[in-house]
Amino acid sequence: MRVRLPLLRTSWAWRLGAPAAAAAARLPRGASAGPGPRRAMAFYRTEERGQPHSPGYRLFFKNVAGHYISPFHDIPLKADSEEENGIPTKRARNDEYENLFNMVVEVPRWTNAKMEIATEEPLNPIKQDVKDGKLRYVANIFPHKGYIWNYGALPQTWEDPHRKDKSTDCCGDNDPIDVCEIGSKVLSRGDVVHVKILGILALIDQGETDWKLIAINVNDPEASKFHDIEDVKKYKPGYLEATLNWFRFYKIPEGKPENQFAFNGEFKNKAFALEVIKSTHECWKALLMEKCAGGAINCTNVQVCDSPFHCSQEEARSLVESLYLQ
């Protein structure tokens, strides 16, 4: 007998996204769509399948039209990008807009479940990581509870496991680049928010480069004070030190050694971070165009039209439905 697993919840929330950039472009010359980056808003929809806290749980993403998309491949990297065949194109912008990126929130602050974009599954829903048949939860690293930031990833980036980073001398970890969002708000799993990048930390995890971006939600009440890594030291004293210690120790309760860092654990500034993002975005483009070996990475997408992994909206829907028939 074939049984369909329950669709637990469908939620709409205002998410910051790229399509409103096109709407802003239709305004008469000289007209304003509102203050700063907060005017660029669009809907993303999330849809839960399976039971939370179970191996079968998945959080799928839909666009404003209600069509399934991949948060890994179909959400633009740049928050204000124009796209050509689904890949953001360059355009002249001031520094403020050059530093606006979409972040996909995987883990809300103060929670312990190790949620992540399922890079090896069709349409890359968010799932809980499983190891040795058990769901993974991070330990509480004294004096903290769970993750100490809103944790997630930048879409349309990929740390290539076959490409050695010239600054760390280690290859990538085969994932989208991670983001630690340090704002005052606790975000929700599946949120897609505009962030500005402040700096970056180079974690070396079992010989692989695992970059950790430091960023802040542009709609955070304190966002206007933060422009680079030095501002984090000034306005959130101790936060970077706590971040370093968290990443150093969080695997010790699992019986693993301390994590190591490139640059002796020094946080690099915004300019350095933007170059890393640029590099990982180029690696992602090569992956989607099948110009490099992606291994088990699933590149199915509905927006990158020139990609050999592109599928139709109907095919995407059928993929999701087929996953929940037994």
C-alpha positions in Angstrom: 0.0 0.0 0.0 1.3 3.4 -0.9 0.9 6.0 1.9 1.5 9.7 1.5 3.3 11.2 4.5 1.5 14.3 5.9 2.2 17.8 4.8 2.4 19.3 8.2 2.5 23.0 7.7 2.7 25.5 4.9 3.8 29.0 5.9 4.1 32.3 4.1 6.3 35.0 5.5 7.7 38.2 4.2 11.2 37.3 3.0 13.8 39.6 1.6 14.5 38.6 -1.9 15.6 39.6 -5.4 12.4 40.0 -7.5 11.5 43.3 -6.0 14.6 44.8 -7.6 12.8 44.5 -10.9 9.8 46.3 -9.4 12.0 49.1 -8.1 13.4 49.4 -11.6 9.9 50.2 -12.9 9.6 53.2 -10.7 9.8 56.6 -12.4 13.2 58.1 -12.4 13.9 59.9 -9.1 11.1 58.1 -7.3 11.9 56.3 -4.1 10.7 52.8 -3.1 11.5 53.4 0.5 14.6 53.7 2.7 17.6 51.6 2.0 17.6 47.9 1.3 14.3 47.3 3.2 12.3 48.1 0.1 13.4 44.9 -1.7 10.9 42.4 -0.5 9.3 39.3 -1.9 7.6 36.1 -0.8 9.3 32.8 -0.3 7.2 30.0 1.0 8.3 27.0 3.0 6.5 23.7 3.2 7.1 21.0 5.8 6.9 17.3 5.0 7.3 14.5 7.5 7.4 14.7 11.2 9.8 17.3 12.9 12.7 15.7 14.8 12.6 12.6 12.6 14.9 11.4 9.8 12.1 11.9 7.2 11.5 15.5 8.0 12.1 18.0 5.1 11.5 21.7 4.7 10.9 22.5 1.0 11.0 26.0 -0.6 8.6 27.6 -3.0 8.7 30.9 -4.9 6.1 33.7 -5.0 4.1 31.7 -7.6 4.0 28.7 -5.4 6.4 26.6 -7.4 9.0 24.4 -5.8 12.5 25.7 -6.0 16.0 24.7 -4.6 17.3 27.0 -1.9 20.8 26.0 -2.9 20.5 26.8 -6.6 17.4 28.9 -7.3 17.5 31.7 -4.7 19.9 34.4 -6.0 23.2 35.0 -4.2 22.9 38.8 -4.4 19.9 40.4 -2.8 19.4 42.9 -5.5 20.6 41.0 -8.5 19.3 41.0 -12.0 19.4 37.5 -13.6 20.2 36.1 -16.9 19.0 32.5 -17.3 18.9 32.2 -13.6 22.5 33.3 -12.9 23.0 36.8 -11.4 24.6 39.3 -13.7 26.9 42.1 -12.7 25.7 45.6 -12.6 27.2 48.9 -11.3 26.3 49.5 -7.6 27.6 51.4 -4.7 29.3 49.7 -1.9 26.1 49.3 0.1 24.4 47.3 -2.6 27.5 45.3 -3.5 27.4 43.9 0.1 23.8 42.7 0.1 23.3 39.0 0.0 20.5 36.5 0.5 21.0 34.2 3.5 19.0 31.0 3.9 18.5 30.3 7.6 18.9 26.7 8.6 19.3 26.9 12.4 17.7 29.6 14.5 19.8 31.0 17.4 19.6 29.1 20.7 18.5 25.8 19.1 20.4 22.6 19.0 19.1 20.5 16.1 21.8 20.4 13.3 19.7 21.4 10.4 21.2 21.8 6.9 20.4 22.1 3.2 20.3 18.6 1.8 22.9 19.1 -0.9 22.5 15.5 -2.2 18.7 15.4 -2.5 16.5 16.8 -5.3 15.6 20.4 -4.8 17.8 20.5 -1.7 15.3 20.8 1.2 16.4 21.5 4.7 16.7 18.4 6.8 18.2 17.3 10.1 21.7 15.8 9.8 21.9 12.1 10.7 25.1 10.2 11.9 25.3 6.5 12.7 21.5 6.4 12.4 20.9 9.1 15.0 19.7 12.6 14.5 22.4 15.1 15.3 22.2 17.9 17.9 25.0 20.2 18.9 26.0 20.2 22.5 25.6 23.2 24.7 29.0 24.8 24.9 29.2 26.5 28.3 27.8 29.1 29.0 25.8 29.0 25.7 22.6 27.2 24.6 22.8 25.7 21.2 23.9 27.8 18.2 24.9 31.3 19.4 23.8 33.0 16.1 21.2 32.4 13.4 23.1 29.9 11.3 22.7 29.2 7.6 24.2 29.5 4.2 24.6 31.8 1.1 22.7 30.2 -1.9 24.5 29.8 -5.2 27.9 29.2 -3.5 29.9 26.0 -3.2 33.2 25.1 -1.5 34.7 22.8 -4.1 36.3 19.7 -2.4 38.7 19.4 -5.4 40.0 22.9 -5.4 42.7 23.9 -3.0 42.2 27.4 -1.4 45.3 29.4 -1.9 45.0 31.1 1.5 44.3 28.0 3.6 46.1 25.4 1.5 43.1 23.1 2.0 40.3 22.1 -0.3 36.6 23.0 0.3 34.1 21.1 2.4 31.6 20.4 -0.4 28.9 22.7 1.0 27.5 26.1 0.4 29.4 28.7 2.4 28.2 29.1 6.0 26.9 32.3 7.6 26.7 33.3 11.3 24.1 36.1 11.5 24.8 38.1 14.6 21.7 40.4 14.8 19.4 40.8 17.8 16.4 38.9 16.3 15.9 35.2 16.5 15.1 34.1 13.0 13.1 31.1 11.8 14.2 28.0 10.0 13.6 28.6 6.3 13.8 32.4 6.5 15.5 34.1 3.5 16.9 37.4 4.7 19.1 40.1 3.3 22.4 40.3 5.1 25.5 42.4 4.8 28.9 40.7 5.3 31.2 41.9 8.0 34.1 39.4 8.0 35.0 35.7 7.9 36.7 32.9 9.9 38.6 30.0 8.3 37.8 26.8 10.2 39.8 23.8 9.2 37.6 20.7 9.7 39.4 17.4 9.2 41.7 19.0 6.6 39.0 20.8 4.7 38.3 24.6 4.5 35.0 25.4 6.1 34.5 29.2 5.9 32.3 30.9 8.4 31.0 34.3 7.3 30.0 36.9 9.9 27.0 38.9 8.8 24.1 40.9 10.1 20.5 41.1 8.9 20.0 44.5 7.2 16.7 44.8 9.0 18.2 44.4 12.4 17.7 47.5 14.6 21.5 47.8 15.0 22.5 47.0 11.4 23.4 50.6 10.6 26.3 50.5 13.1 27.9 47.5 11.4 30.1 47.9 8.3 33.2 45.7 8.9 34.6 43.2 11.4 36.0 46.0 13.6 32.5 47.1 14.3 31.7 43.7 15.7 34.6 44.1 18.1 33.4 47.6 19.1 29.7 47.1 19.5 29.5 43.4 20.5 32.6 42.9 22.6 33.4 39.3 23.3 31.1 37.9 20.5 34.0 37.0 18.1 35.9 35.4 20.9 32.8 33.4 21.9 32.4 32.4 18.2 36.0 31.2 17.9 35.6 29.1 21.1 32.3 27.7 20.1 33.7 26.4 16.8 36.9 25.2 18.5 35.1 23.1 21.1 31.6 22.1 19.8 32.7 18.7 18.6 34.6 17.7 21.7 31.5 16.2 23.4 31.3 13.8 20.4 34.7 12.5 21.3 36.5 14.5 18.5 39.5 16.8 18.9 39.4 20.6 18.9 38.9 22.2 15.5 41.7 24.1 14.0 41.8 27.4 12.2 43.8 29.1 9.4 45.4 32.5 10.2 45.7 31.4 13.9 42.0 32.0 14.4 42.1 35.6 13.1 38.8 37.0 11.7 39.4 38.5 8.3 37.7 41.7 7.2 34.8 42.3 4.8 37.0 42.8 1.7 38.6 39.4 2.3 35.2 37.8 2.9 33.8 39.2 -0.3 36.6 37.7 -2.3 35.9 34.3 -0.8 32.2 34.7 -1.7 33.1 35.6 -5.2 35.3 32.5 -5.5 32.7 30.1 -4.1 30.1 31.6 -6.4 32.3 30.9 -9.4 32.7 27.3 -8.2 28.9 27.0 -7.9 28.5 28.2 -11.5 31.0 25.6 -12.8 29.1 23.0 -10.8 25.7 24.0 -12.3 27.1 24.1 -15.8 28.8 20.6 -15.3 32.2 22.1 -15.8 33.6 20.3 -12.8 33.0 17.1 -10.9 30.2 17.5 -8.4 30.1 14.0 -7.1 26.9 13.3 -5.1 25.8 16.9 -5.1 22.2 17.2 -6.6 22.0 20.1 -9.0 18.4 19.9 -9.9 17.0 23.4 -10.3 14.1 25.3 -11.9 15.6 28.7 -12.5 19.1 28.2 -14.1 17.8 27.7 -17.6 21.2 27.0 -19.3 22.1 24.4 -16.7 21.9 20.7 -17.9 20.3 20.0 -14.5 17.3 22.4 -15.2 13.9 20.9 -14.8 10.3 22.2 -15.3 8.0 23.4 -12.6 5.9 20.3 -13.1 8.9 18.0 -12.9 9.9 19.7 -9.7 6.4 19.1 -8.2 6.4 15.5 -9.3 9.9 15.0 -7.7 8.6 16.2 -4.3 5.4 14.2 -4.5 7.2 11.0 -5.4 9.6 11.4 -2.4 6.6 11.0 -0.1 4.9 8.0 -1.5 5.8 4.6 -0.1 
